Amino acid sequence: MTAGTTKSPMRRRRSWPALLTEERARPEHIRSRPNAWWLAVATVCFGAFMGQLDASIVTLTYGSLRSEFAVSLAAVEWVSLAYLLTLVALLVPVGRLADAHGRKLFYLYGFAMFTAASALCGLATSLTELIAFRAVQAAGAAMLQANSVALVATSAPREKMRTALGVQAAAQALGLALGPTIGGVLVDTLGWRWVFGINVPIGIVALIAGHYLLPRTHQRNASVGFDWPGLALLSAATTTLLLGVSAASGLPAPAWSVALLFAAAGVCGWAFGARQRRAPAPLLDLSLLRLRAVSTGLAGALGGYLVLFGPLVLVPVVLTDSGASNVTAGLVLTALPAGFALSATGADKALPGGMSDRARGVLGTLVCAAALTAMLALPLTTVPLVPLLAALGLGLGTFIPANNALVMGAIPATCSGTGGGLVNMTRGLGTALGVALVTLALHAAGRGGRWAVLVLLVVSLLTVGAAWAGPALRRSVPRQIRQPGVR
């Protein structure tokens, strides 16, 4: 009795700090269920859905933002690019910190930050404020996305990993699919502010679900420091690269400054690689990139996500400039993520069971290249765009889950957060380049759209090459791979 009365106050004193700084276990009746891993995957799908809903819905606001703030398309694209730059810079370091301190904890704090910043975006009174709040929103998204793939990979049984990643990809695709339609309706009825406000109720539900359904982190990678110079160099490299592309696509900047930005991006990228080779606690374990599955998989992911997100900018601009409404543009664009969702969830049943991830990747990228070739030949109007975007989505939905499974299957479980951060950093960079390169092509070609499609086609052919160069089977991870933070 005495022991019981002395333990109770201790629990009360620790409960509040523990709630803020320690991961909480799932209730026993949830943890003991045979399908508990499915509940964890379903919870991660909230973040996957929310992030992609936000990515696809924002492109429908470009026209309204240009009119309300009287700015160019190149200025408005920074509503997307500020988000993506922050995301790309933070994904790997946040993933590494989560590996050390707990993926569930970082995931939940990410949801809280993302939800609060979404509300602030809806209240912004200027384009500058909106861009700043989007950067805060991206910091929360980095905490979500750096851990989403890791939470799926460590929750699901090994033999179910590709299926679980396919479900997560389908949730992303559902967010992408609903985004254009919801965005078009919201912009044409309630206004652009509600495009951001819609994240708030989803975020609240996801926070509650995550608290009860996500497992604690059982495999951690001890951290002995943080590479702040590496983070600064990574941020500088990505920011100057996309600033250069954006300046070339319509921002008021002299030609010499564009060349200077590209040169600075190259120097910072080289300096980041050199820093990672000698830093005691590097952000990025470069030895992971020596694995064939990881290096070719990340190259493929960059191209795949660029091709996925490029049309999200291209289609609304081309259709609304030709007189279509935002609702019509959104409905047409829905064909792309709808095809992605169908393929990501149904590929395991439609394709032979013994087909390797590499073969699936090659097949998917070839379908993408064929769809973009047809898009280059046919008019960019409503009727031909719907089936071609659907075919493009089918190809990407076959390629991306298989490609991500190859990458994550080659990375040690103790580095799964870092690996997930790598995958998502590549996705963020691919997304940002998709937005920037399509905007640049539209600016260079007088916004006719053909040059933008040609850019996407070239990238898709390079992605075919990356998929072909990947290993046919998953490889075991060499023992000599250095753990981040350990010499």
N, C-alpha and C positions, 0 to 999 in steps of 0.2 A: 504493500500500500504506500509506504513511504517513497519507494523508488518511483512509483507511478506519479506521485504528487510532485516530485522534484523534476521529472522529465517534462511535464506539461508546460511550466513556465519557460523552460528552455526552448520549446517548440514555438511558443508565442513570441519570444524575443527574436527568433531567427526567421520567422515566417515572412515578415515584410522585406528585409534585405534580400532574402533568398528569392523572393518573387521578382526582384529587380536584377539580380546578378547571377542567379543560378538557374539551370534548366530544371523544370518540374517534370516529374515522372507522370506518365499517363495513368489514369485510374486502372486498377487491377482488372476490372471486368472488360476493359478495352484491350489492355496489353495481352491478356490471355486468349483472346479470340484468334482462331486459325487464320482469319483474313485481316488481321490487324495491319499488315503491311499495305493492303489495299486501301485502308482508311487513311494511312499516311500519304500514299500516292495521291488519293483523291484530294486531300488537304493541300498538298503542293500544287495541285491543278488550279486552286483558287489563284495563287500567285501567277502561274503561267497564263491563265485566262486574263487576269487583270492587266498584266504587263503588255500583252499583245492587243487587248482591247484598246489600251491607251495609245499604243504605237499606231494602230490603224485608224483610230477615230480622229486623231489630231490632224491628219492630213486634210480632212474635210473642212477644217476651220481656216485654211489658208486664205480662201477668198474673202471671208468675213473679216479676218485680221488685217488683210491688205487694205480693205475699204475703211475699217474703223480707225486704224492708226496711220493711214495714208503712207504706206511704205511699200518697197519692192518685194517681189517674190524671194529674192536672195536674202533680204532682211528677215522675212517671215520664216524662212526655213530654219532659222536659229532657234525657233521654238522647239523644233525637233533636234537640231544639232547640239544645243546646250545640254539637253537631256542625254543624248547619246555620248557626247564627249565625257561628261561626268561619269556616266555608266562605264565606259571603256576604261577610264583611268582607275576606277575603284574596284572593279570586279575581282582582279587577281589578289590585291592586298586584303580585301574584305574576305575572300575565300580562304586565304591563309590564316587570318585572325580567327575565322570561324572554326577552322580545323583545330586550332589550339584551345579556344575558349567555349566552343559549343555552337553547333549549327542551328539548333532549334532556337536558342536565345537570339542569335543574330537575325534569324528569319522573322521572328515575332517583332523585334524592334524595327526591322525593315518595313513591315506592314504598317506599323504605327506611324512611322515617318512618312511613308508614301501616302497614306490616307490623309494626314494633316496637311501635307504640301499640296495635295489635289484640291482641298478646300481653298487654300490660299491662291492657287492658280485661278480658280473660278471667281475670286474677288479682286484680281489684279486690275489696276487702273491705267496701266501703260504697257507697251510692249517690253520695255526694259524690266519692269516688275515681273511680268509673266515669264520672261526668260530666266530671271533669277530664281523664281519659285520652281521652275522646271528643273533647275540644277539641284535644288533641295530634294525635289521629288525623285530625281535620278539617284541621289545618295541612298534613299530608302529602297529604291528598286535594285541597286547593287547588292544590298544586304539580302534581298529576296532571291535574286537570280544567281548570285554566287553560290547559294546553298541549295537551290531547287534541284539541280541535277544530282548533287551529292546526296541529298536526302532521299531521292528516288533510288539511286544506285546502292545506298547502304541499307535501305529499308526492304527492298525487294530481294527475293532469292536470286541467286546468280543466274539460274536458268530462265528466270522471268524478267531479266533486266531489259531486254529489247522490247518486250511487250509493255512493261511499265513505262519505258521512255517513249514508246509509241502513244500511250494514253496521255502522257504529259504533252507530247507534241500535238495531239488532237485537241487538248484544252487550249493550247496556244492558238491552234488554227480556229477554234470556235471563237476565241476573242477577236482574232483577225477577221473572221467571217461576219460577226455581229457588229464589229466596229464601224465599217463603212455605212451600213444601213442605219444603225442607231445614230451615228454621227450626222448623216445627211438629214434625218428627221429632226434631231435636236437643233442643228444649225438653222434649218428652215422654219422651225416653229418657236422654240424657246430661246435660241441664241447660242453662241459659241461657248459661253461660260458653263453651260450645263454639260458640255462635253467632258469637263474636268470634274464637275460635281457628281457625276454618276459613279465615280470611283469610291466615294465615301461610304455608302451603304455596303458595297461589296467588301471593302476593307474591314469594316466592323465585324461582319459575319466571319471573314477569314481569320481574324485575330482570335475570336472565340474558338473556332474549330481547331486552329493550330495549337492553342493552349492545351486542349484535351486529347488531340489525336496524333500529334507528332511525337516520335520517340526522342529520348535524350541521346546525346552523342556518346557512343561507347568506345569508339576508336579515335583518339586525339593525337595530334602531332605537336609536340611541345615546341613553343616559340621562345627563342632566346633574344629577340630584338625585332626591330622593324626598320626596313630600308626606306627611310624618308627621302634620301637623294634619288633612289630608284623610282619612287612614286613621282617625284617632281619631273624627272626626265621622261617617264612614260607619259605623263600628262602633257608636257611640252611637245613631245613628238606628235601625239594624236591631235592636239589643238592646232598646232601650226599647219599640219597636213590638211585638215578640214577647213581651216581659215583660208588657206591658199586656194583650195577648190572653190570655196564659196566666193572669194574675192574675184576669181575668174568667171564666176557665173552671174555677176551683176552687181556686186557691192561696189560702191564708189572708191576704188583704190587704183593707184598707178601701177603700170606693168612691172616696174622694178620691185615694188613691194610684194607682188605675187611671187616673183622669182625668189626673193629673199625668204619668204615663208616656206616655200618648198625646200630650199637649201637648209633652213633651220630645222625642218622636220627630219631631213636625212641625217644631219649632225646629231640631233637629240636621240634619234633611233639608234645610231651607232653607239653613242655614249651610254645609252641604257643597256645595250647588250654587253658592253665592256664592264659596266658596273655590276651586272648580275654575275659575271664570271669571278669577280673578286670580293663581292660583298659577303660578310659573315652570315647575314640573314637575308638572302636574296628574295625579292618578290616572286621571281620566276625561276624555277629549277630548270636550267637550260638542258640538263641531262635528259629530262623527259622528252625534249624535242628530238633527241637522237633515236627515239623509238619510231619506227616507220609508220605505225598506225596513228601515232599522235601527230607527227609532222604533216603527213598527207591528209589526215582527217581534219586538222585545223585549217589547212589551205582550202579543202573542200567546203568546210563550214563557212569560211569567209565568202567564197563565191556563191554558195547556196543561199545564204541570207541576203546577200546583195541582190540576187535575182528575185528573191521573195519580196523584198521591200521596195525595190525600184518602181514596180507598177503602182504601188500605193500612192506615190507622188504623181506618176505619169498619167494614169487614167483619169483622176478627178480634174487635173488641169486641162487635158485634151478635150474631155467631154463637156465641161462647163464653159470652156472658151468657145465651143461650137454651139452653145445655146441650151445644153441639157441642165436640168436642175441638180442640186446636191443629192436629192433622194435618188434620182435616176443613176447618177454616177456611183453612189454607194451601192445600189442594187447590182449594177454591172460588176463592180469590183468584188462583190461578195463571192463571185464564182471562183476566184483564185483560192482564198482560204477554205471554201467549201470543198474544193477538190483536194486540197491538202489534208483536211480532216478525214475525208473518205479514205484516202490512201494510207494515212498514218494509222488508222484504226483497222483497216481491212486488208492491208498488204500481207499479213501473216496467213490469212485464210486464202487469199487469191493467188499467192506465189507458192512455188514448191517449198516444202518444209526444209529440205536440205540445202536451199539456196543460201550462199554465204552473204554476209553483210557487204562485202566488196562487190559481189555480183548485183545485189540490190541497188547499191550506189551507182554503179555504171548504168544500169537500166534506167533508173530515175533521172540521171543527168542527161541521157540521150533523149528521153521524152521531153525534157525541158528545152533542149536545143531545137528539137523538131517544132515545138509549139512557138518558139520565138522566131524561127525561120518563117513559119506561116504568118506570124503577126507582122513581120517585115514586108511581106508580099501583099497582104490584104489591107483594106482601109481600116483606120482606127476609129470605127464607129460601133454603136451599141450591138448590132446583130453579130458581126464576126468576133467581137471581143469576148463575148460570154463563153463560147465553147473553147476558145484558145486560152483564156485565163484559167478555165477549169482544167484543161490538159496540163498547163504549166503547174497548177497546184497538185495534180496527181503525181507528176514527176518529182516535185520537191517533197511531197509527203512520203514517197518511197525512199528517197535519198537521205533526207536529214536524220530520221530516227536511226537508220542503219549506220550512218556515218558517226553519229554521236555514241552509239553503242560500241563501235570499234575503238573510239578514243577512250571512253571511260573504262572499257574492259582491259586496256593496256596500262592503266594508272593504278598504283597501289591504293588500298582502301584508306590508309592513313593520310594520303594526299588527295582524297576525293574532292574536298572543298577547293583545293588549289586547281585540280583538274576541271571541276565544274566552273570555276572562275575563268579558266582558260577558254573553255568552250563558249561561255557566255560573253567573255571579252571579245572573242572572235565574232560572235553573232552581233554584238553592239557595233564593232568596227565595220562589219559588212553592212549592217543597217545604215550606219552613218554615211558610208560611201555610196550606198544605193540612193539615198536622199540627195547627197551632194552631186554625184555624177549625173543623175537624171536631170537635176536642176541646171547643171552646166550644159548638158546636151540640149535642153529646151531653150536655154538662152542663146546658145550658139546657132541653133537652127530656126530661130524665130518661133519657137514653141510649136513646131509641126509634129514632133513626136518620133519621126523616123530615126534620127540620130540616137535618141534615147534607147529605142528598141535595138539598134545595132550594137550599142554599148553592152546591153544586157545579153545579147546573143554571144558576143565575144567572151564575156565573163562565163557564160554557161559552157562554152566549148573548153575553156581552161579548167572548169570544174569537172568536166568529163575526164580530162587528163589526170586530175588529182585523184578522182575515184578509181581510175584504172591503175594508178601507181600504188594504191594501198595494198596491204597484205590480204591474201585470200582468207586467212584464218586469224583469229585472235591469238596474239602471242603472249607468253608469260613474261612478267616484268623482271628484268635482270636485277640481281641482288645488289649490284654496284651502284644503282641509282642513288644519288645523294639526297637525303631528306632535306627540305628547306630548313635553313637555320642550323644545319649540322655539317661541320667540315669532315 
